[in-house]
Amino acid sequence: MKTNEVSFYKTNETSFAKTLTGIYLNKHTLLHGLMLCAALGVALPGLAQPQSSGQAAAKGAEQALPVVEVYKSAQCGCCKAWAEHLQKNGFTVILHDVSDVPAARKKLGMPSQYGSCHTAKVGQYLVEGHVPAADIKRLLKERPKVIGLAVPSMPPGSPGMESEDPIPYDTLLIGKDGKASVFARH
């Protein structure tokens, strides 16, 4: 064998050894990577579960809010603004334009003395006027045996009636007998 041939074989042996070592290391690294992925695949769903159930519970609570059906005049802009306030607070709102709001109020069962520019149906309750979303959520949580809530008239500063000069107003709880008590002060 000539020196060139020996050198060639040594170079090839070295290259072959490096290639085998590289393949071994790559397989070894690949095997470790696969093992890590398998371990994470088993561990992560268990770790992620509490977070996803919390998110699902939050979404479920939001989805648990009943649809709000609003009966209003087609020309009433403040009714639309109140509906937007409810939507920003997690409610789904359906607007019904009616030609006679007092007749719709009477048909739904809200006493006329608590009248405002719109009447809404929320689950089993009626909501008259510019009642804050937080009051409606509280009503739905407490579930009293009543007709619903009312903010009579259209007080400046109530949701949908935003004003630079707001006035204090009360949200009234309307009993089945038609009598009112203060539910919240704003």
Secondary structure, DSSP 8 states (H G I E B T S, - for coil): --HHHHHHHHHHHHHHHHHHHHHHHHHHHHHHHHHHHHHHHHHHHHHHHHHHHHHHHHHHHHHTS--EEEEE-TT-HHHHHHHHHHHHTT--EEEEE-S-HHHHHHHHT--GGG--SEEEEETTEEEEES--HHHHHHHHHH--SEEEEEE-S--TTSTT---SS----EEEEEETTS-EEEEEE-
